[in-house]
């Protein structure tokens, strides 16, 4: 077969593109939703952080997760909680925000290495394929990463906002005002999506694929 594999590759590319657009649209909508309900979003995020801190302590006590990694996870969520003091606005040069970004990657690396070792040790010691191995399943590991490692940073990324001139000067701490004198904020996700679309439009215009007055 020659054509069917090509059709499969084409379908995979189209599926990836549609999935990316769907995720971007969902994040865009969530960002607008948070902008309209800032107080509720702040309350929910704060309670979510406390819930995950309690969940990690329970996992340490009941399931015997490593104490050092548990302390790292709890400390990371305490740092994430510090970003709520000016919610939903963020200054990208804020040391607390930069520390949060680093802690996300550090948590992911060490927890990933921990679960990788948990998977390898029992298999290396087993003598038969019928041995009962007490190792966490892929669903359990993925759920742990989704809830205890990535949920709060992802929610903060969607929820945090900046002023309307956030790019290329994202360091602005004070929000701008609209013609009514009210604070005018824009979600970081919306800013990123808008600038990506603007960049694609500019490339298309330079390539002659669309006229200058046309927009995506």
N, C-alpha and C positions, 0 to 999 in steps of 0.2 A: 504494500500500500504506500502510495506517495502523496495523494491529495489529502486523505483523512488526517494524517499527522499535522499538515499545515493548517487544516481547519481547526484542529485542537489548539495549536499555538495561537491562532487568531482569536479563538474564543476565550482563551486564557487572558490575552492582552485586553480584550474588550471587557471581560469580567472584572479585571483589576481596575480598569479605568472607571467603570460604573461603581465599584465598591468604594474607590477613593472619593468620587463625587458625592456618593451617599453619606460617607463619614463627614466630609467637609460641610455638606448641607446640614447634617444633624448638629455638628458643633456650632455652626452659625446660628441655628435656631436656639440652641441652649444658651448661647452667649446673649442673644436678645432677651430671652426669658429671664436670665439673671439680672440684666439691666433694669427690667421692669419691676422685679421683686427683690431688691437688694437686701432688705432687712430679713426677709424670710430665708434667702440664700445664705446670709451670714450665720443665722441661727442654726440652720441645717448643717452647714459645714463645720461649725464649732462642735456640735453634738456628734457629728460623724468622727471627728478627730478623737474625742473622748471615748467613743465606742470602740474604735480600733485600738487605742491604747489599752483599754480593758481587755479586749479580745486577745491581744498579744500576751498580756500577763496570764490570762487563763490558759493559753496554749503552752506557756512555759511551765505552769504549775501542773496541768493535767497531762499534756502530751510530751512533756520533757524537751521542748525546744531549747536550744542553747541559750544560756543566760546572757552571754556577751552580745549575741545578735539581738536578743530581745531588748536589752538595754539600748542598743544602737537604734532599734526600731522605735522605741518609746521616745528616746531623745530626739529623733528625727521629727516625730509628730509634734513634739513640743515646739520645735523650731517652726514647723509649718503653722502651728497655732499663732506664732508671733506675727505672721504675715496678715493676720486678721485685724491688726490694730488700726490699719488705714483702709480696710476693705471697703469697696472693691478696687481702690486705686493702688498702683504699684509703681515703684521707682526701680528701674532695672539696675541701677548702680547701688542699691541698698545692700549692705553686706548680709543682712538676714535673708534676702531673696536669693542672692548668689549662693549662700550656704545651703539653702533649701534645694537648689538645683544640683549641687554637688552631692548632697545626702541622698537624693533619689538614685543617682547612679551607684553610689557606694552601697546602699542597701540592696539594690538589685544584684550587684556583683557578688557580695558575700552570701546572700541567701541562695543565689543560684549555685554557687560553689558548694554550699552546705548540702543542698538537696541532690546535687550531682554525686557527692561523696556517699550520701545515704543510699543512692541507687546502686553504686558500684560495689561497695563493701559486701553486702549480702550475696550478690551474684558471684563475686570472686571466691566466697567461702562455701558456696553450695556445692554439694557433691552429686546432686541429681536434679533433673528438670522438674521433678515432682515435689521438691522441697517447698514448704510453705514459707514464703519470704514476707517478713513484716516490713514492707516498704510502702511509702505513700504512692498513690496512683497519680497518673498525669492530671486527672481532674482535680484532685486535692491540691497538688502543687500549683496548678494554674489558678485555682480559686484563691489560694493563699497570696500569690503574687498580685492578683487582680484586686483583692480587698485590702491586704495589709501593706503592700508595697506601692502600688500604682494608683489606687482609687483617690486618695486625698491629693497628691500632686496633680493628677489629671483634672480633678474637680477645681482645684485652685487655678490651673491654667485656663480652664474654660471660663471661670468666674471673674478673674482679675481684669481690671480695665485700666485704661490710661487716657490721657487727653487726646484730642483729635489730631494733634500734630505729633503723635507718638513715634512715627518714623519720618526721617531718620534720627530725630532727637528724642529717643524713648526715655531719656533721663529726666524729663519734666515731671516734677512732683505735683505741681498745682494744676488742677483741671481747668480747662478753658470754659468760657461761658457762651451761651447762645444769645440770640437777640432778645430774649425775654429775661436775661440775667441769671438763668439757672445753669447749674453745672452741666456741662456737656461731656459725657464720657463715652468711650467706645471700647468694646471688648477687644482683648488682645487677639482672640481668634478671628474676629471680624476684620481687624486691622491687617492681619497676616493674609487672610483670604482675599481682601480687597487689593492688597499690593501685589499678590501673585497674579490675580486677574488683570491688573493694570500692566504688569510686566509682560504677560502673554499678549495683551492687546497691542503693546508697543512693538513687540517683536513681529507680530502679524502685520502691523502697519509698515514697519521698515522692510518686511519681505514682500510687501505689495499684495498681501492676501485680503486686506480690508482697507476701507477708506479711513481717513483720520477722524471723521466725525462719528464713525460707527463705534459702538461699545458692546462689550459682552453682556 
